[in-house]
Amino acid sequence: MGKLLLRGGRLVIPGVGILAADVVMDNGKIEAVGYGLSADEEVDVSGKYVLPGLIDPHIHLGIFGDLAEEMEKETSSALMGGVTTVGCFMGGPNPYLQDFKNTIALADAKAATDIFFHLSIMTPEQQKEIPEYAGELGITSFKLYMSGIPGLIPDVDDGFMLQTLEISAGLGDRATVCVHAENPHLIRVATERVRARGGETLADWSDTHPNAAEADAVRRAAYLNELAGSRLYIVHVSTAQSVKALTELKPRFPRLFAETTSPYLSIDKFSPLGLVAHMVPPFREPESVEALWQGLAAGVLDTVGTDNVTLTLDLKGAAKGIWGAMPGYPAVGTSLAVMLNYGVNDRGFELLRLAEVMSKNPAQIFGVYPQKGTIAPGSDADLVVVDPDLVKQVRHEELGSRADFSLYEGQNLKGWPVMTIKSGQVVVQNGKMVGERKGGFLKRSL
């Protein structure tokens, strides 16, 4: 494998700007950025933008399907969408220390992207092992569900949450606790009311998880985090009320970070998708969608993930109604196109800011910067070439996922990745896999 040169592109470098320059890559790393460069192989990307490979910090694998298959297929779908690194949430009732080494080996064998893990902390035994997860496994981020998924994931109470935050704080500033922030008691009361009135629609489902339940939990989590002195990452923020809360909280709490998702930025609770878009937290009213965009532009929200959960329409079970449908949808393969269409093209969202929230910021928050998240000598040669004017119709069978649907099925989206480079090799070109998939476990240190 020789040196590869990208010539003629406009480099979108977070913290630097948008520059007309070339990039040379060798041995999986960026060797040089500049002018008059040469290499063994050249690729002309004139008229296109070159971003650092995207990082989706929030996906799930193996919930409704075989983990090995999804490790391979869904990370390939990510590559096709311009995502070169994923952060995958994993959980279960047992301690992770011994058995999770098998999952790491599976990632090294199957993953097309690089992958780091977040471990859900649900039991005292798991909580006690947190220092060993960081020191022995190289996993430095953990997850708490203030409100879980009935029958799948239990809630944790504030006392357990504070203990976990304190343990994480003792590991230093490279450890992070991720929190699903909703108040389960408010959800219970709201759910009883919706059941009583016979709710059946996606909008009714949204009412079972009121906006106030999220905003209350965001404020409470920030307070507990400050008591513990830890770093906190609020996952999948969905409401205008939470954006307002974070606007007030973040100037006071510098260790507080927040994520939203590309689906929450593009779909509302009145969507014709109906219960195909059943999710936890649910989709919200259009005013919250706009508030999320404003919060993202203003720096109140730091990152964009997908909360990707791969499943089929049969498993989704939309016909079972709001009480029987399963939450989740495939989204990692469309995230960049959705952000380009609904953000850059529809709203004038800055491409430089997009590279920050989809690459640099997640890399910094989760301890893999500047290996990831920038275009600079010494960084990993993971890049995505974007054509913001390309219009394509979404077809799920072209996205590389095992899922048999997309939330954006049949939509013409403007703005797509046209090339993905992983470890200095072209692996996707014009929506097709063309190179060897070379990903694996991304070990982190404290």
Secondary structure, 3 states (H helix, E strand, C coil): CCCEEEECCEEEECCCEEEECEEEEECCEEEEEECCCCCCEEEECCCCEEEECEEEEEEECCCCCCHHHHHHHHHHHHHHCCEEEEEEEECCCCCCCCCHHHHHHHHHHHCCCEEEEEEECCCHHHHHHHHHHHHHHCCCEEEEECCCECCCECCCCHHHHHHHHHHHHHCCCCCEEEEECCCHHHHHHHHHHHHHHCCCCHHHHHHHCCHHHHHHHHHHHHHHHHHHCCCEEECCCCCHHHHHHHHHHCCCCCCEEEEEECCCCCCCCCCCCHHHHCCCCCCCCHHHHHHHHHHHHHCCCCEEECCECCCCHHHHCHHHCCCCCCCCCCCCCCHHHHHHHHHHHHHCCCHHHHHHHHHHHHHHHCCCCCCCCCCCCCCECCEEEEEEEEEEECCHHHCCCCCCCCCCCCCEEEEEEEEEEECCEEEEECCEECCCCCCEECCCCC
